[in-house]
Structures are given as C-alpha cells and as structure tokens.
Amino acid sequence: MTDIRGTRPGLEPAPRQAHRPARTAWADNLKVVLVAGVIAAHATMAWTGLGTWVFDEPPVREPLLTLLTLVTAVVTLFGLPLFFLVAGYFTPRSLERKGLRRFVGDRAVRLLVPMAAFIVLFSPWIEFVDPDNAGWPQGFREFVPHVLWPPAPGPTWFLGVLFVVSVGYAGIRWAAPRRPSGARPLRLRHLFVIAALVALTSWVIRLGVPLGEERWHLAVGQAPGWLAGFVIGVLAAERHWLPLEAGLARRVRWICWTTVLLVVVVIASSGPLGYDMQVYLGGVTWQSGLLAVIEGVLITTASLWVVDLFERRFDRQGPLGRQLARSAFAAFLVHQGVLVALVLASRQVGATPEVSYLTVASLGIVVSFAIGWVLTRLPGVSRIV
C-alpha cells in the first residue's frame, strides 16, 4: 500500500488497485455494539433523568434506577472517546489510500451530507415535540425556519466534529508527512501523559462550562476526551500499537477496572457524605478535579482495552454480523426519530416505567437497524450510508 511518507497527500494518492482494503471484522462488530449502545443510552436518559435528551419520562424504580445510573455514569466517561478512537484508527490508512483531495471530499459526503439530511428531515419534527418548545405559539410550518437556523444536529453533531478533526489531521499530514518508521511500542507512561492532559484541560474548561451543559449543541466539557480518543486512534494506527502487548494489556485492564470500581465508590458514597453530584460536574472543587482525572484514565485505558478485546476475541463475522455492520451507520442516523416515535407511542399504552423503558430500548435498536438495512438498499442513499 502506498502511503504519504515522502510526498504530500492529494498530489500522489495510492495506486488504484490499493483502493479496496479488506474489511476488518472486529471493527465492524464493535461498530454494531457502539451504535446499539448509543440507542440504549438515549432511551436510558429518558427514563432516568440522566443527561439531556428530548423527553423526561417517569423514572424507573429501584434497583433498576441505581443499576442504570452506575452503568451510564461509567460508560459516559469513555463511550464517545471510544467512537473517536475507532474513527481515528482508520483515518491514516484512508488518507494514505485516497490522497488529500479525495479524502476530504469523501469525508464531506460521508459525514456532512448525512448531518444535513438529519437537520432537514428529522430535526424540525423532533424539536417540535420537544417539551422545551411546548410554548411555541404558531404551528409546525412556522416552527421549521426557527429550528433550521441555527441548526439542531441532534446526535449527528458527532459527524460534524469528526469531519473537523479528520480534516485537521489531513492538514497536519499534508504539512508534515509521516516519516518511515517501524512499530513504536506503546508504554504505560504514554497513556499517563495523555490522561493527565485530558484531566487538566477538562477541569479547566468545566470551570466555565460544567459537564452536561451544552454550547452550540455541543457538550464542550467533554471535548478534550473526544480529541484524545481520536489522537489515540491515529497514533495506534501509525505506530502499530494494536493489538496491545500481552503484559501491557493486563495492566491496562487492571487499571481500567480499578477505576470503574472507584467510580462506583464515589457515586455510592456521595449521598451519605452529603455531596451534591453537581460539585463533580465543574467549578473550583476537588470533586470536579477527581472526576476529570477518572475520565482521563478511563479514556486512555477502557477505550484501548475494549478495542484490544474486540480485535483479539471478536474478529469473526457471519452473514448476519456483516449485514448489521453494514446497517449500523444508517441506524445511527435514524435512531433519534425512531426513539421519539416509540416514546410517544409508549405514552398511549400506559405501562409501568420499567416495561416502557425496556420495550422502547429494545424496539429502538431493532427498528433502527431494520430501517438502516432498508436505506443501504436504496440507490444513491446506499453510497452515503
């Protein structure tokens, strides 16, 4: 495979025969799990009051509420950086294969076009039924221009941010092409440095924008983690860090699970100690600093451990697995609309919160992937999704 070492991408793209790399089963399998997790997470927000989503439904009861709170708290700290890590891991290969111009054009089609489609086709009616807009005095037709500018990207904000960081990486490699080098082993100290940088920048940003608050439809308090995930993915690809060396993998796994246990202890002890959870989300508090450190450690250990686990243990696919992977991106694009429709339908049934939550979460995954499957078979649309 021709790469960009010694030449500027975009001037010397890889030969035509190198344009079809073999699919990576572990990455496809992980993509399915991640998209299903996002769908389940948004349904969980609706029935727990955690985070910000379209609806707040009557919360599920104990012990399910505590279980969902703990799982959500842990996964939220590294889930999105894991998305960026996987994207970053395949970015260098894509840039080397396509060259700068084709890479940027392909990213625009694959990321910005779906984002625009969501804003135009889904955002108006999703935002219209959002309780935050319940006081809108006019009808839907008058509401549409209001919601289209400034646009509300919903979950597709991820695509816009990914486009920016991807093009940023391409620009860096255009200005400073990667030099020929062999594998450069990952050391634990490298992860500690990244974790420290994430912790420091996250804590500083949260002095002004606490975790969970949005600016320009973005939870900017988590932005350092997104960038760190992408950078780890890029470095893992360029320096051949994956799969992890066995000894390092064990240490990363041990640190990851120890940190998860720490999160559980922090959450469980905050109530008895009289700490409001808000003090962990930002401001000049030691609790905010502690959470930033925990987040930095989880991003650099849990994310890598999950990727390493899938690469070692889940690198096989059957026909169903391949089709689910093919439908995952489209499922991500439509899931917000699917969940909103299911939540509105669940209100008409009047079931208990637990039954409503489990039904909407399960059906949300199934229906989103089913619609995704249909979209991958539509001419024109299939090229984008």
Secondary structure, 3 states (H helix, E strand, C coil): CCCCCCCCCCCCCCCHHHCCCCCCHHHHHHHHHHHHHHHHHHHHHHHHCCCCCCCCCCCCCCCHHHHHHHHHHHHHHHHHHHHHHHHHHHHHHHHHHHCHHHHHHHHHHHHHHHHHHHHHHCHHHHHHHCHHHCCCCCCHHHHHHHHHCCCCCHHHHHHHHHHHHHHHHHHHHHHCCCCCCCCCCCCHHHHHHHHHHHHHHHHHHCCCCCCCCCECCECHHHHHHHHHHHHHHHHHHHCCCCCCCHHHHHHHHHHHHHHHHHHHHHHHHHHHHCCCHHHHCCCCCHHHHHHHHHHHHHHHHHHHHHHHHHHHHCCCCCHHHHHHHHHHHHHHHHHHHHHHHHHHHHHHHCCCHHHHHHHHHHHHHHHHHHHHHHHCCCCCHHHHC
